[in-house]
Amino acid sequence: MASNAAVPFWRAAGMTYITYSNICANLVRNCLKEPYKTEALTREKVHFSVSKWVDSKPQKPTLRSDTPEA
């Protein structure tokens, strides 16, 4: 196999595809005009639950968010 095969530029820059895609998505969202910009920014938020395990049993889950609490 040839070592000079084409490599995606995001890989050559040392990024993963997820990182590259998140950067592109942020750029697109920031270029939008109102009211589309605020609508897109609200869809960007992610919420998830976390459960700790003690003695092989899940404890009560807590709701977490990727946005910092203000």
CHARMM internal coordinates of N, CA and C (Angstrom, degrees):
IC EDIT
DIST 1 N 1 CA 1.4487
DIST 1 CA 1 C 1.5228
ANGL 1 N 1 CA 1 C 108.43
DIST 1 C 2 N 1.2873
ANGL 1 CA 1 C 2 N 117.09
DIHE 1 N 1 CA 1 C 2 N 139.88
DIST 2 N 2 CA 1.4643
ANGL 1 C 2 N 2 CA 121.51
DIHE 1 CA 1 C 2 N 2 CA -177.15
DIST 2 CA 2 C 1.5204
ANGL 2 N 2 CA 2 C 110.57
DIHE 1 C 2 N 2 CA 2 C -75.75
DIST 2 C 3 N 1.3212
ANGL 2 CA 2 C 3 N 116.11
DIHE 2 N 2 CA 2 C 3 N 138.99
DIST 3 N 3 CA 1.4606
ANGL 2 C 3 N 3 CA 120.00
DIHE 2 CA 2 C 3 N 3 CA -179.67
DIST 3 CA 3 C 1.5200
ANGL 3 N 3 CA 3 C 112.11
DIHE 2 C 3 N 3 CA 3 C -84.13
DIST 3 C 4 N 1.3188
ANGL 3 CA 3 C 4 N 117.49
DIHE 3 N 3 CA 3 C 4 N -11.50
DIST 4 N 4 CA 1.4577
ANGL 3 C 4 N 4 CA 119.90
DIHE 3 CA 3 C 4 N 4 CA -179.11
DIST 4 CA 4 C 1.5308
ANGL 4 N 4 CA 4 C 111.36
DIHE 3 C 4 N 4 CA 4 C -100.16
DIST 4 C 5 N 1.3229
ANGL 4 CA 4 C 5 N 116.32
DIHE 4 N 4 CA 4 C 5 N 29.31
DIST 5 N 5 CA 1.4648
ANGL 4 C 5 N 5 CA 121.35
DIHE 4 CA 4 C 5 N 5 CA 178.53
DIST 5 CA 5 C 1.5282
ANGL 5 N 5 CA 5 C 109.43
DIHE 4 C 5 N 5 CA 5 C -65.71
DIST 5 C 6 N 1.3046
ANGL 5 CA 5 C 6 N 115.43
DIHE 5 N 5 CA 5 C 6 N 153.33
DIST 6 N 6 CA 1.4635
ANGL 5 C 6 N 6 CA 120.85
DIHE 5 CA 5 C 6 N 6 CA -179.81
DIST 6 CA 6 C 1.5252
ANGL 6 N 6 CA 6 C 109.68
DIHE 5 C 6 N 6 CA 6 C -63.23
DIST 6 C 7 N 1.3101
ANGL 6 CA 6 C 7 N 115.94
DIHE 6 N 6 CA 6 C 7 N 131.32
DIST 7 N 7 CA 1.4576
ANGL 6 C 7 N 7 CA 122.53
DIHE 6 CA 6 C 7 N 7 CA 179.10
DIST 7 CA 7 C 1.5225
ANGL 7 N 7 CA 7 C 106.88
DIHE 6 C 7 N 7 CA 7 C -116.82
DIST 7 C 8 N 1.3374
ANGL 7 CA 7 C 8 N 118.17
DIHE 7 N 7 CA 7 C 8 N 135.24
DIST 8 N 8 CA 1.4685
ANGL 7 C 8 N 8 CA 118.78
DIHE 7 CA 7 C 8 N 8 CA 176.45
DIST 8 CA 8 C 1.5296
ANGL 8 N 8 CA 8 C 110.21
DIHE 7 C 8 N 8 CA 8 C -56.90
DIST 8 C 9 N 1.3312
ANGL 8 CA 8 C 9 N 115.82
DIHE 8 N 8 CA 8 C 9 N 142.77
DIST 9 N 9 CA 1.4654
ANGL 8 C 9 N 9 CA 118.94
DIHE 8 CA 8 C 9 N 9 CA -175.38
DIST 9 CA 9 C 1.5114
ANGL 9 N 9 CA 9 C 112.71
DIHE 8 C 9 N 9 CA 9 C -63.41
DIST 9 C 10 N 1.3543
ANGL 9 CA 9 C 10 N 118.33
DIHE 9 N 9 CA 9 C 10 N -30.08
DIST 10 N 10 CA 1.4658
ANGL 9 C 10 N 10 CA 119.31
DIHE 9 CA 9 C 10 N 10 CA 178.86
DIST 10 CA 10 C 1.5247
ANGL 10 N 10 CA 10 C 110.34
DIHE 9 C 10 N 10 CA 10 C -68.22
DIST 10 C 11 N 1.3327
ANGL 10 CA 10 C 11 N 116.87
DIHE 10 N 10 CA 10 C 11 N -32.81
DIST 11 N 11 CA 1.4681
ANGL 10 C 11 N 11 CA 120.32
DIHE 10 CA 10 C 11 N 11 CA 177.09
DIST 11 CA 11 C 1.5282
ANGL 11 N 11 CA 11 C 109.99
DIHE 10 C 11 N 11 CA 11 C -72.25
DIST 11 C 12 N 1.3380
ANGL 11 CA 11 C 12 N 116.41
DIHE 11 N 11 CA 11 C 12 N -40.21
DIST 12 N 12 CA 1.4615
ANGL 11 C 12 N 12 CA 120.70
DIHE 11 CA 11 C 12 N 12 CA 178.71
DIST 12 CA 12 C 1.5256
ANGL 12 N 12 CA 12 C 111.01
DIHE 11 C 12 N 12 CA 12 C -64.44
DIST 12 C 13 N 1.3399
ANGL 12 CA 12 C 13 N 116.99
DIHE 12 N 12 CA 12 C 13 N -28.57
DIST 13 N 13 CA 1.4661
ANGL 12 C 13 N 13 CA 121.07
DIHE 12 CA 12 C 13 N 13 CA 178.21
DIST 13 CA 13 C 1.5240
ANGL 13 N 13 CA 13 C 112.16
DIHE 12 C 13 N 13 CA 13 C -81.81
DIST 13 C 14 N 1.3397
ANGL 13 CA 13 C 14 N 117.20
DIHE 13 N 13 CA 13 C 14 N -1.46
DIST 14 N 14 CA 1.4633
ANGL 13 C 14 N 14 CA 120.69
DIHE 13 CA 13 C 14 N 14 CA 177.59
DIST 14 CA 14 C 1.5128
ANGL 14 N 14 CA 14 C 113.68
DIHE 13 C 14 N 14 CA 14 C 85.20
DIST 14 C 15 N 1.3366
ANGL 14 CA 14 C 15 N 117.72
DIHE 14 N 14 CA 14 C 15 N 19.19
DIST 15 N 15 CA 1.4661
ANGL 14 C 15 N 15 CA 121.58
DIHE 14 CA 14 C 15 N 15 CA -179.85
DIST 15 CA 15 C 1.5171
ANGL 15 N 15 CA 15 C 110.24
DIHE 14 C 15 N 15 CA 15 C -104.57
DIST 15 C 16 N 1.3269
ANGL 15 CA 15 C 16 N 115.23
DIHE 15 N 15 CA 15 C 16 N 159.88
DIST 16 N 16 CA 1.4555
ANGL 15 C 16 N 16 CA 119.81
DIHE 15 CA 15 C 16 N 16 CA 168.30
DIST 16 CA 16 C 1.5258
ANGL 16 N 16 CA 16 C 107.52
DIHE 15 C 16 N 16 CA 16 C -89.18
DIST 16 C 17 N 1.3178
ANGL 16 CA 16 C 17 N 115.89
DIHE 16 N 16 CA 16 C 17 N 165.03
DIST 17 N 17 CA 1.4607
ANGL 16 C 17 N 17 CA 118.86
DIHE 16 CA 16 C 17 N 17 CA 179.81
DIST 17 CA 17 C 1.5238
ANGL 17 N 17 CA 17 C 111.09
DIHE 16 C 17 N 17 CA 17 C -64.89
DIST 17 C 18 N 1.3293
ANGL 17 CA 17 C 18 N 117.48
DIHE 17 N 17 CA 17 C 18 N -35.00
DIST 18 N 18 CA 1.4708
ANGL 17 C 18 N 18 CA 121.22
DIHE 17 CA 17 C 18 N 18 CA 179.40
DIST 18 CA 18 C 1.5247
ANGL 18 N 18 CA 18 C 110.12
DIHE 17 C 18 N 18 CA 18 C -63.29
DIST 18 C 19 N 1.3351
ANGL 18 CA 18 C 19 N 117.45
DIHE 18 N 18 CA 18 C 19 N -43.98
DIST 19 N 19 CA 1.4659
ANGL 18 C 19 N 19 CA 121.03
DIHE 18 CA 18 C 19 N 19 CA 178.08
DIST 19 CA 19 C 1.5218
ANGL 19 N 19 CA 19 C 110.58
DIHE 18 C 19 N 19 CA 19 C -61.69
DIST 19 C 20 N 1.3231
ANGL 19 CA 19 C 20 N 116.58
DIHE 19 N 19 CA 19 C 20 N -45.98
DIST 20 N 20 CA 1.4590
ANGL 19 C 20 N 20 CA 121.51
DIHE 19 CA 19 C 20 N 20 CA 178.40
DIST 20 CA 20 C 1.5246
ANGL 20 N 20 CA 20 C 111.16
DIHE 19 C 20 N 20 CA 20 C -60.23
DIST 20 C 21 N 1.3210
ANGL 20 CA 20 C 21 N 116.86
DIHE 20 N 20 CA 20 C 21 N -44.66
DIST 21 N 21 CA 1.4520
ANGL 20 C 21 N 21 CA 120.10
DIHE 20 CA 20 C 21 N 21 CA -178.58
DIST 21 CA 21 C 1.5246
ANGL 21 N 21 CA 21 C 111.86
DIHE 20 C 21 N 21 CA 21 C -68.01
DIST 21 C 22 N 1.3312
ANGL 21 CA 21 C 22 N 118.44
DIHE 21 N 21 CA 21 C 22 N -34.80
DIST 22 N 22 CA 1.4724
ANGL 21 C 22 N 22 CA 121.38
DIHE 21 CA 21 C 22 N 22 CA 176.08
DIST 22 CA 22 C 1.5192
ANGL 22 N 22 CA 22 C 111.09
DIHE 21 C 22 N 22 CA 22 C -66.34
DIST 22 C 23 N 1.3205
ANGL 22 CA 22 C 23 N 117.93
DIHE 22 N 22 CA 22 C 23 N -40.33
DIST 23 N 23 CA 1.4682
ANGL 22 C 23 N 23 CA 121.21
DIHE 22 CA 22 C 23 N 23 CA 177.69
DIST 23 CA 23 C 1.5298
ANGL 23 N 23 CA 23 C 110.12
DIHE 22 C 23 N 23 CA 23 C -62.66
DIST 23 C 24 N 1.3358
ANGL 23 CA 23 C 24 N 116.47
DIHE 23 N 23 CA 23 C 24 N -45.32
DIST 24 N 24 CA 1.4726
ANGL 23 C 24 N 24 CA 120.32
DIHE 23 CA 23 C 24 N 24 CA 179.24
DIST 24 CA 24 C 1.5235
ANGL 24 N 24 CA 24 C 111.22
DIHE 23 C 24 N 24 CA 24 C -63.22
DIST 24 C 25 N 1.3218
ANGL 24 CA 24 C 25 N 117.62
DIHE 24 N 24 CA 24 C 25 N -42.08
DIST 25 N 25 CA 1.4659
ANGL 24 C 25 N 25 CA 121.09
DIHE 24 CA 24 C 25 N 25 CA -179.86
DIST 25 CA 25 C 1.5267
ANGL 25 N 25 CA 25 C 110.80
DIHE 24 C 25 N 25 CA 25 C -63.61
DIST 25 C 26 N 1.3412
ANGL 25 CA 25 C 26 N 117.32
DIHE 25 N 25 CA 25 C 26 N -40.69
DIST 26 N 26 CA 1.4698
ANGL 25 C 26 N 26 CA 120.17
DIHE 25 CA 25 C 26 N 26 CA 177.90
DIST 26 CA 26 C 1.5192
ANGL 26 N 26 CA 26 C 111.03
DIHE 25 C 26 N 26 CA 26 C -64.22
DIST 26 C 27 N 1.3138
ANGL 26 CA 26 C 27 N 117.68
DIHE 26 N 26 CA 26 C 27 N -40.31
DIST 27 N 27 CA 1.4637
ANGL 26 C 27 N 27 CA 120.84
DIHE 26 CA 26 C 27 N 27 CA 178.14
DIST 27 CA 27 C 1.5207
ANGL 27 N 27 CA 27 C 111.45
DIHE 26 C 27 N 27 CA 27 C -62.54
DIST 27 C 28 N 1.3190
ANGL 27 CA 27 C 28 N 116.73
DIHE 27 N 27 CA 27 C 28 N -43.43
DIST 28 N 28 CA 1.4643
ANGL 27 C 28 N 28 CA 120.18
DIHE 27 CA 27 C 28 N 28 CA 179.60
DIST 28 CA 28 C 1.5204
ANGL 28 N 28 CA 28 C 110.80
DIHE 27 C 28 N 28 CA 28 C -65.55
DIST 28 C 29 N 1.3362
ANGL 28 CA 28 C 29 N 117.66
DIHE 28 N 28 CA 28 C 29 N -44.17
DIST 29 N 29 CA 1.4702
ANGL 28 C 29 N 29 CA 120.51
DIHE 28 CA 28 C 29 N 29 CA 179.47
DIST 29 CA 29 C 1.5236
ANGL 29 N 29 CA 29 C 111.24
DIHE 28 C 29 N 29 CA 29 C -61.84
DIST 29 C 30 N 1.3340
ANGL 29 CA 29 C 30 N 117.46
DIHE 29 N 29 CA 29 C 30 N -38.17
DIST 30 N 30 CA 1.4638
ANGL 29 C 30 N 30 CA 120.13
DIHE 29 CA 29 C 30 N 30 CA -179.80
DIST 30 CA 30 C 1.5228
ANGL 30 N 30 CA 30 C 112.92
DIHE 29 C 30 N 30 CA 30 C -72.34
DIST 30 C 31 N 1.3246
ANGL 30 CA 30 C 31 N 117.96
DIHE 30 N 30 CA 30 C 31 N -19.50
DIST 31 N 31 CA 1.4651
ANGL 30 C 31 N 31 CA 121.42
DIHE 30 CA 30 C 31 N 31 CA 178.97
DIST 31 CA 31 C 1.5278
ANGL 31 N 31 CA 31 C 112.92
DIHE 30 C 31 N 31 CA 31 C -85.64
DIST 31 C 32 N 1.3217
ANGL 31 CA 31 C 32 N 117.42
DIHE 31 N 31 CA 31 C 32 N -13.06
DIST 32 N 32 CA 1.4595
ANGL 31 C 32 N 32 CA 120.19
DIHE 31 CA 31 C 32 N 32 CA -178.29
DIST 32 CA 32 C 1.5227
ANGL 32 N 32 CA 32 C 111.18
DIHE 31 C 32 N 32 CA 32 C -70.14
DIST 32 C 33 N 1.3357
ANGL 32 CA 32 C 33 N 115.53
DIHE 32 N 32 CA 32 C 33 N 151.87
DIST 33 N 33 CA 1.4628
ANGL 32 C 33 N 33 CA 121.46
DIHE 32 CA 32 C 33 N 33 CA 174.97
DIST 33 CA 33 C 1.5228
ANGL 33 N 33 CA 33 C 108.86
DIHE 32 C 33 N 33 CA 33 C -93.72
DIST 33 C 34 N 1.3284
ANGL 33 CA 33 C 34 N 115.48
DIHE 33 N 33 CA 33 C 34 N 160.25
DIST 34 N 34 CA 1.4619
ANGL 33 C 34 N 34 CA 120.78
DIHE 33 CA 33 C 34 N 34 CA 177.52
DIST 34 CA 34 C 1.5125
ANGL 34 N 34 CA 34 C 108.79
DIHE 33 C 34 N 34 CA 34 C -68.14
DIST 34 C 35 N 1.2922
ANGL 34 CA 34 C 35 N 121.67
DIHE 34 N 34 CA 34 C 35 N 148.02
DIST 35 N 35 CA 1.4665
ANGL 34 C 35 N 35 CA 130.85
DIHE 34 CA 34 C 35 N 35 CA 1.42
DIST 35 CA 35 C 1.5282
ANGL 35 N 35 CA 35 C 113.03
DIHE 34 C 35 N 35 CA 35 C -86.65
DIST 35 C 36 N 1.3367
ANGL 35 CA 35 C 36 N 117.42
DIHE 35 N 35 CA 35 C 36 N 0.47
DIST 36 N 36 CA 1.4589
ANGL 35 C 36 N 36 CA 120.84
DIHE 35 CA 35 C 36 N 36 CA -176.12
DIST 36 CA 36 C 1.5222
ANGL 36 N 36 CA 36 C 112.22
DIHE 35 C 36 N 36 CA 36 C -68.10
DIST 36 C 37 N 1.3275
ANGL 36 CA 36 C 37 N 116.44
DIHE 36 N 36 CA 36 C 37 N -30.46
DIST 37 N 37 CA 1.4587
ANGL 36 C 37 N 37 CA 120.48
DIHE 36 CA 36 C 37 N 37 CA -178.20
DIST 37 CA 37 C 1.5241
ANGL 37 N 37 CA 37 C 110.95
DIHE 36 C 37 N 37 CA 37 C -65.09
DIST 37 C 38 N 1.3264
ANGL 37 CA 37 C 38 N 117.94
DIHE 37 N 37 CA 37 C 38 N -49.76
DIST 38 N 38 CA 1.4661
ANGL 37 C 38 N 38 CA 119.77
DIHE 37 CA 37 C 38 N 38 CA -179.25
DIST 38 CA 38 C 1.5208
ANGL 38 N 38 CA 38 C 111.42
DIHE 37 C 38 N 38 CA 38 C -66.50
DIST 38 C 39 N 1.3247
ANGL 38 CA 38 C 39 N 116.94
DIHE 38 N 38 CA 38 C 39 N -33.72
DIST 39 N 39 CA 1.4622
ANGL 38 C 39 N 39 CA 120.46
DIHE 38 CA 38 C 39 N 39 CA 177.29
DIST 39 CA 39 C 1.5275
ANGL 39 N 39 CA 39 C 110.97
DIHE 38 C 39 N 39 CA 39 C -64.90
DIST 39 C 40 N 1.3096
ANGL 39 CA 39 C 40 N 116.84
DIHE 39 N 39 CA 39 C 40 N -42.74
DIST 40 N 40 CA 1.4614
ANGL 39 C 40 N 40 CA 120.99
DIHE 39 CA 39 C 40 N 40 CA 178.69
DIST 40 CA 40 C 1.5266
ANGL 40 N 40 CA 40 C 111.13
DIHE 39 C 40 N 40 CA 40 C -68.17
DIST 40 C 41 N 1.3200
ANGL 40 CA 40 C 41 N 117.70
DIHE 40 N 40 CA 40 C 41 N -37.30
DIST 41 N 41 CA 1.4645
ANGL 40 C 41 N 41 CA 120.89
DIHE 40 CA 40 C 41 N 41 CA -179.89
DIST 41 CA 41 C 1.5190
ANGL 41 N 41 CA 41 C 111.52
DIHE 40 C 41 N 41 CA 41 C -67.73
DIST 41 C 42 N 1.3439
ANGL 41 CA 41 C 42 N 118.26
DIHE 41 N 41 CA 41 C 42 N -32.34
DIST 42 N 42 CA 1.4632
ANGL 41 C 42 N 42 CA 119.51
DIHE 41 CA 41 C 42 N 42 CA 178.02
DIST 42 CA 42 C 1.5197
ANGL 42 N 42 CA 42 C 111.24
DIHE 41 C 42 N 42 CA 42 C -72.66
DIST 42 C 43 N 1.3350
ANGL 42 CA 42 C 43 N 118.36
DIHE 42 N 42 CA 42 C 43 N -30.19
DIST 43 N 43 CA 1.4649
ANGL 42 C 43 N 43 CA 121.13
DIHE 42 CA 42 C 43 N 43 CA 177.37
DIST 43 CA 43 C 1.5222
ANGL 43 N 43 CA 43 C 111.69
DIHE 42 C 43 N 43 CA 43 C -73.95
DIST 43 C 44 N 1.3135
ANGL 43 CA 43 C 44 N 116.84
DIHE 43 N 43 CA 43 C 44 N -16.22
DIST 44 N 44 CA 1.4578
ANGL 43 C 44 N 44 CA 121.64
DIHE 43 CA 43 C 44 N 44 CA -177.71
DIST 44 CA 44 C 1.5313
ANGL 44 N 44 CA 44 C 111.92
DIHE 43 C 44 N 44 CA 44 C -73.22
DIST 44 C 45 N 1.3228
ANGL 44 CA 44 C 45 N 118.17
DIHE 44 N 44 CA 44 C 45 N -24.53
DIST 45 N 45 CA 1.4600
ANGL 44 C 45 N 45 CA 121.76
DIHE 44 CA 44 C 45 N 45 CA -175.65
DIST 45 CA 45 C 1.5290
ANGL 45 N 45 CA 45 C 111.23
DIHE 44 C 45 N 45 CA 45 C -66.79
DIST 45 C 46 N 1.3331
ANGL 45 CA 45 C 46 N 115.73
DIHE 45 N 45 CA 45 C 46 N 142.70
DIST 46 N 46 CA 1.4575
ANGL 45 C 46 N 46 CA 121.83
DIHE 45 CA 45 C 46 N 46 CA -179.00
DIST 46 CA 46 C 1.5269
ANGL 46 N 46 CA 46 C 108.72
DIHE 45 C 46 N 46 CA 46 C -124.08
DIST 46 C 47 N 1.3228
ANGL 46 CA 46 C 47 N 115.61
DIHE 46 N 46 CA 46 C 47 N 132.88
DIST 47 N 47 CA 1.4616
ANGL 46 C 47 N 47 CA 121.84
DIHE 46 CA 46 C 47 N 47 CA 176.70
DIST 47 CA 47 C 1.5279
ANGL 47 N 47 CA 47 C 107.79
DIHE 46 C 47 N 47 CA 47 C -122.16
DIST 47 C 48 N 1.3188
ANGL 47 CA 47 C 48 N 116.13
DIHE 47 N 47 CA 47 C 48 N 142.42
DIST 48 N 48 CA 1.4573
ANGL 47 C 48 N 48 CA 120.50
DIHE 47 CA 47 C 48 N 48 CA 179.88
DIST 48 CA 48 C 1.5156
ANGL 48 N 48 CA 48 C 109.09
DIHE 47 C 48 N 48 CA 48 C -151.45
DIST 48 C 49 N 1.3229
ANGL 48 CA 48 C 49 N 116.40
DIHE 48 N 48 CA 48 C 49 N 161.31
DIST 49 N 49 CA 1.4588
ANGL 48 C 49 N 49 CA 120.02
DIHE 48 CA 48 C 49 N 49 CA 178.99
DIST 49 CA 49 C 1.5246
ANGL 49 N 49 CA 49 C 109.79
DIHE 48 C 49 N 49 CA 49 C -110.55
DIST 49 C 50 N 1.3209
ANGL 49 CA 49 C 50 N 115.00
DIHE 49 N 49 CA 49 C 50 N 147.56
DIST 50 N 50 CA 1.4593
ANGL 49 C 50 N 50 CA 122.10
DIHE 49 CA 49 C 50 N 50 CA -179.09
DIST 50 CA 50 C 1.5260
ANGL 50 N 50 CA 50 C 107.68
DIHE 49 C 50 N 50 CA 50 C -124.90
DIST 50 C 51 N 1.3203
ANGL 50 CA 50 C 51 N 115.98
DIHE 50 N 50 CA 50 C 51 N 130.68
DIST 51 N 51 CA 1.4599
ANGL 50 C 51 N 51 CA 120.92
DIHE 50 CA 50 C 51 N 51 CA 176.89
DIST 51 CA 51 C 1.5195
ANGL 51 N 51 CA 51 C 108.80
DIHE 50 C 51 N 51 CA 51 C -119.96
DIST 51 C 52 N 1.3227
ANGL 51 CA 51 C 52 N 115.84
DIHE 51 N 51 CA 51 C 52 N 129.46
DIST 52 N 52 CA 1.4596
ANGL 51 C 52 N 52 CA 119.90
DIHE 51 CA 51 C 52 N 52 CA 174.02
DIST 52 CA 52 C 1.5160
ANGL 52 N 52 CA 52 C 107.95
DIHE 51 C 52 N 52 CA 52 C -86.29
DIST 52 C 53 N 1.3248
ANGL 52 CA 52 C 53 N 115.17
DIHE 52 N 52 CA 52 C 53 N 147.82
DIST 53 N 53 CA 1.4597
ANGL 52 C 53 N 53 CA 121.12
DIHE 52 CA 52 C 53 N 53 CA -179.88
DIST 53 CA 53 C 1.5208
ANGL 53 N 53 CA 53 C 109.56
DIHE 52 C 53 N 53 CA 53 C -110.94
DIST 53 C 54 N 1.3386
ANGL 53 CA 53 C 54 N 116.57
DIHE 53 N 53 CA 53 C 54 N 128.77
DIST 54 N 54 CA 1.4604
ANGL 53 C 54 N 54 CA 122.77
DIHE 53 CA 53 C 54 N 54 CA 177.58
DIST 54 CA 54 C 1.5285
ANGL 54 N 54 CA 54 C 107.24
DIHE 53 C 54 N 54 CA 54 C -129.72
DIST 54 C 55 N 1.2969
ANGL 54 CA 54 C 55 N 116.89
DIHE 54 N 54 CA 54 C 55 N 127.41
DIST 55 N 55 CA 1.4719
ANGL 54 C 55 N 55 CA 122.64
DIHE 54 CA 54 C 55 N 55 CA -178.93
DIST 55 CA 55 C 1.5256
ANGL 55 N 55 CA 55 C 111.65
DIHE 54 C 55 N 55 CA 55 C 53.36
DIST 55 C 56 N 1.3136
ANGL 55 CA 55 C 56 N 116.35
DIHE 55 N 55 CA 55 C 56 N 44.41
DIST 56 N 56 CA 1.4734
ANGL 55 C 56 N 56 CA 123.74
DIHE 55 CA 55 C 56 N 56 CA 177.86
DIST 56 CA 56 C 1.5238
ANGL 56 N 56 CA 56 C 113.51
DIHE 55 C 56 N 56 CA 56 C 62.99
DIST 56 C 57 N 1.3416
ANGL 56 CA 56 C 57 N 117.29
DIHE 56 N 56 CA 56 C 57 N 23.12
DIST 57 N 57 CA 1.4641
ANGL 56 C 57 N 57 CA 121.20
DIHE 56 CA 56 C 57 N 57 CA 177.64
DIST 57 CA 57 C 1.5302
ANGL 57 N 57 CA 57 C 109.06
DIHE 56 C 57 N 57 CA 57 C -130.50
DIST 57 C 58 N 1.3416
ANGL 57 CA 57 C 58 N 117.02
DIHE 57 N 57 CA 57 C 58 N 135.74
DIST 58 N 58 CA 1.4701
ANGL 57 C 58 N 58 CA 119.09
DIHE 57 CA 57 C 58 N 58 CA 179.50
DIST 58 CA 58 C 1.5199
ANGL 58 N 58 CA 58 C 111.63
DIHE 57 C 58 N 58 CA 58 C -72.61
DIST 58 C 59 N 1.3056
ANGL 58 CA 58 C 59 N 115.92
DIHE 58 N 58 CA 58 C 59 N 141.32
DIST 59 N 59 CA 1.4614
ANGL 58 C 59 N 59 CA 122.07
DIHE 58 CA 58 C 59 N 59 CA 175.87
DIST 59 CA 59 C 1.5314
ANGL 59 N 59 CA 59 C 108.78
DIHE 58 C 59 N 59 CA 59 C -90.79
DIST 59 C 60 N 1.3078
ANGL 59 CA 59 C 60 N 117.30
DIHE 59 N 59 CA 59 C 60 N -178.76
DIST 60 N 60 CA 1.4688
ANGL 59 C 60 N 60 CA 121.67
DIHE 59 CA 59 C 60 N 60 CA -179.23
DIST 60 CA 60 C 1.5376
ANGL 60 N 60 CA 60 C 109.31
DIHE 59 C 60 N 60 CA 60 C -62.75
DIST 60 C 61 N 1.3451
ANGL 60 CA 60 C 61 N 117.95
DIHE 60 N 60 CA 60 C 61 N 128.90
DIST 61 N 61 CA 1.4594
ANGL 60 C 61 N 61 CA 120.41
DIHE 60 CA 60 C 61 N 61 CA -178.95
DIST 61 CA 61 C 1.5338
ANGL 61 N 61 CA 61 C 111.93
DIHE 60 C 61 N 61 CA 61 C -72.39
DIST 61 C 62 N 1.3112
ANGL 61 CA 61 C 62 N 115.59
DIHE 61 N 61 CA 61 C 62 N 149.07
DIST 62 N 62 CA 1.4684
ANGL 61 C 62 N 62 CA 121.04
DIHE 61 CA 61 C 62 N 62 CA 175.34
DIST 62 CA 62 C 1.5101
ANGL 62 N 62 CA 62 C 107.53
DIHE 61 C 62 N 62 CA 62 C -116.10
DIST 62 C 63 N 1.3403
ANGL 62 CA 62 C 63 N 116.06
DIHE 62 N 62 CA 62 C 63 N 139.85
DIST 63 N 63 CA 1.4554
ANGL 62 C 63 N 63 CA 121.91
DIHE 62 CA 62 C 63 N 63 CA 179.19
DIST 63 CA 63 C 1.5040
ANGL 63 N 63 CA 63 C 109.29
DIHE 62 C 63 N 63 CA 63 C -82.10
DIST 63 C 64 N 1.3249
ANGL 63 CA 63 C 64 N 117.43
DIHE 63 N 63 CA 63 C 64 N 128.92
DIST 64 N 64 CA 1.4666
ANGL 63 C 64 N 64 CA 123.44
DIHE 63 CA 63 C 64 N 64 CA -179.80
DIST 64 CA 64 C 1.5106
ANGL 64 N 64 CA 64 C 108.88
DIHE 63 C 64 N 64 CA 64 C -120.62
DIST 64 C 65 N 1.3165
ANGL 64 CA 64 C 65 N 115.17
DIHE 64 N 64 CA 64 C 65 N 163.14
DIST 65 N 65 CA 1.4629
ANGL 64 C 65 N 65 CA 121.67
DIHE 64 CA 64 C 65 N 65 CA 178.57
DIST 65 CA 65 C 1.5157
ANGL 65 N 65 CA 65 C 108.46
DIHE 64 C 65 N 65 CA 65 C -138.78
DIST 65 C 66 N 1.3263
ANGL 65 CA 65 C 66 N 116.13
DIHE 65 N 65 CA 65 C 66 N 153.41
DIST 66 N 66 CA 1.4600
ANGL 65 C 66 N 66 CA 119.35
DIHE 65 CA 65 C 66 N 66 CA 178.87
DIST 66 CA 66 C 1.5194
ANGL 66 N 66 CA 66 C 111.46
DIHE 65 C 66 N 66 CA 66 C -85.43
DIST 66 C 67 N 1.3293
ANGL 66 CA 66 C 67 N 117.75
DIHE 66 N 66 CA 66 C 67 N -6.07
DIST 67 N 67 CA 1.4558
ANGL 66 C 67 N 67 CA 121.05
DIHE 66 CA 66 C 67 N 67 CA 179.53
DIST 67 CA 67 C 1.5224
ANGL 67 N 67 CA 67 C 109.16
DIHE 66 C 67 N 67 CA 67 C -95.04
DIST 67 C 68 N 1.3327
ANGL 67 CA 67 C 68 N 118.30
DIHE 67 N 67 CA 67 C 68 N 138.87
DIST 68 N 68 CA 1.4626
ANGL 67 C 68 N 68 CA 120.13
DIHE 67 CA 67 C 68 N 68 CA 179.13
DIST 68 CA 68 C 1.5262
ANGL 68 N 68 CA 68 C 111.06
DIHE 67 C 68 N 68 CA 68 C -68.90
DIST 68 C 69 N 1.3043
ANGL 68 CA 68 C 69 N 115.21
DIHE 68 N 68 CA 68 C 69 N 141.26
DIST 69 N 69 CA 1.4646
ANGL 68 C 69 N 69 CA 120.67
DIHE 68 CA 68 C 69 N 69 CA 177.72
DIST 69 CA 69 C 1.5015
ANGL 69 N 69 CA 69 C 110.33
DIHE 68 C 69 N 69 CA 69 C -76.30
DIST 69 C 70 N 1.3187
ANGL 69 CA 69 C 70 N 117.44
DIHE 69 N 69 CA 69 C 70 N 132.19
DIST 70 N 70 CA 1.4719
ANGL 69 C 70 N 70 CA 121.18
DIHE 69 CA 69 C 70 N 70 CA -178.94
DIST 70 CA 70 C 1.4979
ANGL 70 N 70 CA 70 C 111.96
DIHE 69 C 70 N 70 CA 70 C -104.42
END
COOR INIT
IC SEED 1 N 1 CA 1 C
IC BUILD
